[in-house]
Structure formats: structure tokens, C-alpha cells
Amino acid sequence: AVGDLAFYPDRIMGGVRRQTHWENARSQGLVAGANMTGKKRIRYEQVPYFWTEMFDLRMDFVGDFSVLPTRVDVQGTYAKKKFTARYYQGDKLRAILLCQQTVRDVETAKTQLRQAQGK
């Protein structure tokens, strides 16, 4: 589980990041293993992502939540426990929180963040 504790250069959001989630550990392990074979070098370029389930809620966190947002746009409603919140710093999209959304919505959020960063 090296990826669960290692800091890495975040080529999508910028800076250096440590993401303690098993999905990140799996993704980094695949890249490290491929690079150790020496056949082809692969860069680790994943949009930061993790998810959690609490009680009856599933929440997916996509992007950089370490930066204080200057604006948050919410679609959906808290009361119905199904919403998407987009976090901006200035005009730049930095993170997306999805509550009770589909896998397709999560993948779309990753694509939106990648595009917002010009990647």
C-alpha cells in the first residue's frame, strides 16, 4: 500500500499530494509495477479522488479540497440528500463533491476537473 502513504507530484491539480485511500494505493501500485518492468514508462496522472459511505450516504470527492474555495455552486438539494457541489477558487474549478450520484457522474466530474486545469 505504498500509494496510501507516499507523497507524489500532482500533475493535474499542481503541488505535492498524499492521498490516503486504498483506491489511490491501487492506482499508484499499477503504475509503479509497470515502470519497474522497464518496458514503458508511465506517469501517474490521476485526478485526486476518494469516496466514503456514511450511514445511508455515498459521497465522492474529486479534486483538491485543500484549497479554500471562494465560491461553491450546488445543484440538487441537501434535504433530498442528492446533490453536486462545485468548489471554485476565483473562476477556476478546483473540486467537486458528489452526494448519491452515479459512477457516470463521478467520471464526468473527473473529466471536468482535468479540463478546468488545462490537462
N, C-alpha and C positions, 0 to 999 in steps of 0.2 A: 504493500500500500504506500509506496514511495510518493505517489501523486497526492496522497492525502496529507502529507506533511511538508512537501517541498515547495519552496518559492519558485516561481517561474516568470519569465518576461511575458507580459500580457500584450501580444502583438495586435489585439483587436481594440481593447479599451485603453491601453497605454499603462505604463508603470510596471511594477512588480507585484505579483499577487500570490497568495496562498489560499487555496480553496479546499477546506476540509470536508469533502463529501466523497462517498465511495464512487460515484459516477465519474468524478474528476480523476480519481486514482486509476480507474479502469482505462479511461481515455489516454492519460499520460503513460500508463504502462504499455499500451498498444504501440504508441509512438516510440517509446524508449526501446521496446523489444525489436521493432522494425529497424531502428537505427543501429542497434547492436549487431544485426546480421551483416551490415555493411553493404547490402545490395543497393539500397536507395535511401538517401537522407530525407526525412520527413520533418517538417516544422510543426510544432504544436501551436495551432492557431484556432482555438475554440473560443466562442463567446462564453464568458463566465456564466455558469448555470448550476443551480441546485434546486431541489424540491423538498417539501416536507408535507406530512399529513398530521393534522392536529384535530382530534375529535372527529367531526364529520367533514372537515375542510381539507382540500388539497390545494397547496399554494406552490407555484413555480416562480422562481426568482431568476430573471435573465438580465445580465449586465452588471454594472458597477454600482453597488449600493453604498460604497464607502464615501461617496461624494454627496454633500448636502445639496438637495435639489432647490432650484429657485422657483420651479413650477411643477405641479402634479396635476395631470388630467386623468379623470376617472370616467370610464364607460361602464355602464351597468350600475348595480346598487349594492351597498353594504348590507342593507336589510334582507335582500334575497340571497346574500352570500355568493353572488356570482358577479365578478367584476374584473376589469383590467385597469391597472393604474400605470400611467407612463410618467417617468421622472425625467425632468429636463434640468440642465444647467445652462442658463441662458436659453438659446434656441436649439441647443444640441441635446438630442435624446440620449440619456445615459443608462437607463434601467427600465425594466418592465416587470411588474408584479401581476401574475395571473392567478385568480382565485376561482377554482372549479371550472377551468377551461379545458378544451380538448388538446390532444397531442398536436394536432394540426395548428392550433392557435399558438402553442409554445414554439413550434418550428418557425411559424411566421414571425413571431417576436424576435427570434434569433436572427432571422434574415433582416428584419427592420433595423435592429441594432447594428449589425455588420454594415449595412448600407449607410446608416447615420454616421458611422465612424469613417466612411470612405474606403471600406475594405471589401 
